[in-house]
Amino acid sequence: MIARREWSYFVVMALAAMTHGCQGEMGETGLDDAADSTASEAEAPADSEDAEPAEVTDEAALTAAGSLRDMPGSARAGSEGLEPDDARMTAKDAPLGVTGNLSITKGDEDWYRVVVPAHTIARVGIEMKHAAGDLDLVAYDAQGRLLGSRNGAEYPYTFRGQETNSEYYGFYSEDGGAVYYVRVLGHAGATNTYSLRLKHYAYKDSQTCTGAGFSLADCDGRGSSGSGLIPFPFADPSDSVVGDGYNFASYSNYRFARRELVMLVRHALAETRKAFPGTKPLSLIDICQMDGVTPGYDVGDPRHPQSTHDQGGNIDISYFQTDGANDAEIVCNDGASHADGYCTAGAAKTHIVDLPRQAFFMAKLFASPRTRVIGTDTVLAPLLQSTAKSLAALPAGDRRKISQAELSAFSSRLAYGSGWPYHHHHIHLSLEWRSQGNARGGEVSPLVAPAPFHTMQAPGEAVDSLDMAWPPRP
């Protein structure tokens, strides 16, 4: 069985041996394995994702809080022109900028409609004093279907952790006019005042950010306190580039990225879906806080070593998996406890990584000259390298074929070994650091890998020039 998506990283790791012990043996690098996997995924019911316990649990919890009622609201300070707003069908358009002096009272909730212009990412959020009352921001699509609470698919709505004074989401519209809804409600009856914030960022999918017409400063997220970072938007099934190609297994406040990172990941996913029809959505994990700092520092409980996710140019991404789950989980399937954060040697035969898809996806990430390094597990690394060679050897015209330049990156920019623990759970994509240092100030790139990890195997780079990340803690 595969670990359920609403489990935290901590639970996935603690129960890894039990969770993956019942997996059958998988092939190693054969491209025929990819064809079999594709066929089985294509045969899955189109609505199978809707039946997942995490989605039902979240929707049930949110519905129980009152999402289906349609009662008139009472005007509150700062809400003139926005009432009635207590139900989706009566929601008014969220104003651009900051709307303050809003409040949630007992039994109350507020809904807002967000219409996104063409080639725009809309950042929508609320700011509050969390200690005065735990307010939640929940996102829905135009039909009122739940997109997610701030915790993402990896955690149930009832899970309380990493709570801060703000909650934000990103919405994207390719052609313009895409409609979303956000809902503000108090958790467990909490009341509080808050401000609503809406900001637009220009965005256009492209293989390269500067090639899309953006300046380097726009691409690498320059700006004080992370102000140049944008929220990685929810996937949109109607999007012609990547469709519903990804979901989130992280808190919404840890989904802030450089524009170039969003473009690169979406482009690599789009190319993978073209080369491997039937590819299921891939889970994206931690990126960065809105202020440009590594996730967890906002609550004094860092989820990664210092600086490893600074500047919005680093992201943890789940592995493509042979059963199509593609979620945030340990992929070794070797029956071990993984206390050291690595697959055992036996995982070379028992892992559940869809090697052809995974190697192709990584090749498209390597295709960018802005990619500094991709970290993976030490047992999986040689399997990925071997699979990449097989992909490069495919005949011209095969959509799965990768270039020689992409193949060479599996030797020069693939990082693994004793300095990269916990990448039996995800890969770590790292773009080039900005030269002026990170958001905390005073630290000059390249950043040094923190103790206690001292060694790693990454041909072509010095040991202390790389950084690593471990799975977030609940």
C-alpha positions, 0 to 999 in steps of 0.5 A: 500500500502507498502512504496516504497523502494526508499523512505528514512527512513525519508519519510517512518516515516513521511508518515507512517499513510497514507502509512499503513492506507490501510493495511488489518488486519493480523493474529497474531501468527498462523503458518497457516498464514505463509503457506498462505503467502508462497503460495501467494509469490510462485505465484508471477511472477519471474520477479516482482522485476524487475518492481519496480519503484526504479530499473527502476528509478536508471537504467534510470538515470544511462543509461542516463548518458551514460552506453550504449555507446561504444566509445574508451577512451583516455589514462590518467595519471595512466590508462596505460593498463586499456584503453579503459575502457569507456564501459563494453565490453572493461573493463579491470580487476581491479588490486589488490591494489591501482591504482592512478592518474585516472581521470574522464573528461567531458563526460567520464566514466571508467569501470573495471572488477572484477573477484573474486576468490573462497571463497573470498570477494572482496572489490572494491572502489574509493577514491577522494576529493569529494569537487573537484567533485562528482564521483559515483561508480556503480555496475553491475553483469556479464550480465551488470544488475544494482546491485546498486549505493552507496545508495542502494534500499532505495534511488533513484540514483538522491538522494544526501546525506551522500557523502564522499571521498570514495565509496566501494562495496563488491562482493563474489564468492563461487566457484571462477570466479564470474565476476562483473563490476564497473563503475566510472562516474561524477554526473551531469557532475562532473569531478575529479581525483581518485584512484581505490582500490581492496582488497581480504578477505578470506571468507567461509559461516559457522554456526560459524566463528571460526568453519570455521577455522578463528581466533577470531581476524579474526572473530570479526574484530580486526584491527586499524581504523576498518581495520579488517572489511569486506564489506557485499557483494551483494547477488548472485542468484547462491550462494548455501547458501543464493542465492538472499536472501537479498538486501540493504536499506542503503548506501554502505559506511555503510555496513562494518561488522565483518566476524562473523556478515556476516556469522551469518546473511547469515546463519540465512537467509539460514536456514529461506529460507529452513524452509519457501520455497518461502521466498523473499529477506530481506532488510539489513540496516545500519551496520558500517563505514569502520573505525569501527565507527557508520554510519553518523559520517563520515559526521558529521550527526550521524544516530544512538546514539553514539557507537551503531553501532561501531566495525562492530558487530551491524546491523539493519535488516528489518522485514519479512512482510506478503506481502513479501516486507520485506523492510525497513518500519514501520510495525505497520499498526495502522494508527498512526503517530509514533512520539514516535517511537513505534507501538501503542497497536492496532498494535498487530492486524494490524501489517504486520510482518510475525511472523513465519518467523520473529521468526524463523529467530531471533531464528537462530540469537539467536543460536549463543553464540556471539549474545548479544541482539536483539532489537524489538518493545515493542508491537511486542515483546510478539507476537514474543515470543508467536510465538517462543513458537509455533515453539518450540512446532512443532513435530520433523522433521518439518523444522520450529521447533526451539530448547529450547535453541533458545526459551529461548533466546526470554526471556533472550536476546530479548530487547524492551521497552522505551529504544528501540524506532524506532524498529517498523521499524527494528530489531537491532542485536548486537554481543558481544562487543570487550573488548578493546573498539571501534574505536574512542578509550577510550571507554571500553565495554560494552558501556552505552546507551546514553541519553535521553533513560534511561529504557528498558525491556530486562530480564537478562541484566542491563538497562545501558548495552544495546544500541539502534538505531533509523532509519537513517535520509536522 
